[in-house]
Amino acid sequence: MTRRLSMDQAVGMLEGELASGLRSLDDLVTEDVWLAFLRFGRKSFDVSGAPDADGLLFQYGTYAFDSLPAFTLDLTRQFEISDSDGDHDHYVQVHCELRYGFAPALEALGSFDSWFFNDAGDDLEEWAQGLTVRAAWTTIHRLKPTEIRVYQEQV
């Protein structure tokens, strides 16, 4: 039987995947981060048996979080947390946020999001391949983000 990781280990596991390459975090390009996120997405965590309890989200767009618009790629893993009766209580999201700054070519990509759920019977590799054949991937996969931020939040 495969040992499932505690959700408390998720941020550390993602940070470990990002650091596992031969380059420092400051030298990573989008594709490096994406491959690390997919390795993280393949890890089994101890989640409830509820449908969609463990999901991956790929989303991007131009946002003005800090008052200046910046193109942002947000790679997120979402875990459902259940209460003592097994009912939904909240979600925990582990984000790997890549910011690129403002550029007209990036802004022209618009916004997009796609979910993958580990228990839905779909194939993670097919989902990932479907994202990397998008025209936006051609634009961003070799770009070096100006900032990479890993954090966890409760939603």
N, C-alpha and C positions, 0 to 999 in steps of 0.2 A: 504494500500500500504506500502511495506517495505521501510524504509529509507535507501538509499545507502550512504555509507561512501565516503568521499573525499579521493582521492589517496594521498593527503598530510598527511593523518592520518595513512598510511599503516605501516611505520616503527614503530611508536608508538604502533599500534595495535599488530604487531608481537612481539615486546618487552613485551607488556602486557601479551600476551599468554604464552610466555616463563617464565614470572615471576609469573604466576597464580598458579603454583604448590606449594607444601609444602617444596620444596628444593630450595636451592640457585642455581644460574646459574652454578656455579663451580661444583655442585654435580650432574648435569643432565647427563644422559646417552643418547645415540642416540635415543632410542625409546621415551624418554620424549620429546625431541626436535621435533621428527617426529609428535607426537600427537599434540603438540602445533602448528606446521606448518599446520596440517590438519584443526585444529580449525580456524586458520587464513584463510586458503583456502576456508572455508565455508562462510566467511563474504562477503557481497555484497558491491562492490565499484561502484562508479559512473564512468563508462567507456563508450566509444563510442559504437555505435551499430554495429561496424565493426566486421566481423568474426575474431575469435581468438584475441579479444581485451583484454582478461583477461585469462592468462595461468599460470599453475604451472609446474615447472620443477624440476625433481629429477635427479641429476647427481653426479657421483663420478669417481675418478681416482687418480693416484699418480702424483703429479705435483711439480715442483721446483719453486714456486713463489718467495720465499725469499732465493734462492740459495741452500737450502737443500730440498731434496725431502720429501714430506709429503702426506699421503693419505688424501684426502679431499672429504667430502660429501657436496654438495651445493644444498640447497633447495631454489628455487627462485620463486617469483611471478612476472610475467611480465604484465605490462599494456601498451596498445597502446595509444599513444597521437596523436590526429588528429589536423590538422591546422583549420583555420577559415572556410575553404571550405569543411571540413569533410574528407580530404585526409590524409593519413598516414604522420606523421611528424617525430616521433621517438618513442622509447620505454623507459619506466621507469622500472627498475628491482629492486626489494627488495630481497636481499640475506640474507639467514641464512647459514653461512659457518661454517662447523665443520671440524677442523683439528685434526689429530690423530698422526702425526709423522710418521716416516718411520718404516715399519715392513714388512718383506718378505710375511707374510700371507695376509696382506692388499694389497701389491703390486700385488700379484698373482690374485687378483680380477679383474685386468685390469681396463677398463673404461666402463661406461654405462651412457645412458641418456634416459629419458622418459618424454614426455609432456602430460599434461591434459589441455583442454580448457573448461572453464565453460559454454560456449554457444554452444558446439558441440553436445550436446545431450547425452554425455556419463555420466556415474555415477562415482562420485568422490570416493565413497567407494569401488567400483569394481577396479578402477585404483590403489588405495592405497593397497588393498588386493593383487593385482597382483604383486606389488613391494615387499611386505613383505613375499611372498612365494619364492622369488628368493634365491638362495644359498648364495649370498653376504649378505643378510639381517641376516641370521643366524650368520655370522661372526661379523657383526657390531652392531646389535641392542642393545646389553648390554654393549658396549664399552663406556668409558667416554672420550669425546674429550679432547685434551690438550688445545684447544681454540675454543670458539664459538664467531663468529663475525656477527653482524647484520649491514647491510649498504644498501644504495640505490645508484644506478647509472643510468645515462642516456646513452642509447646505440642507 
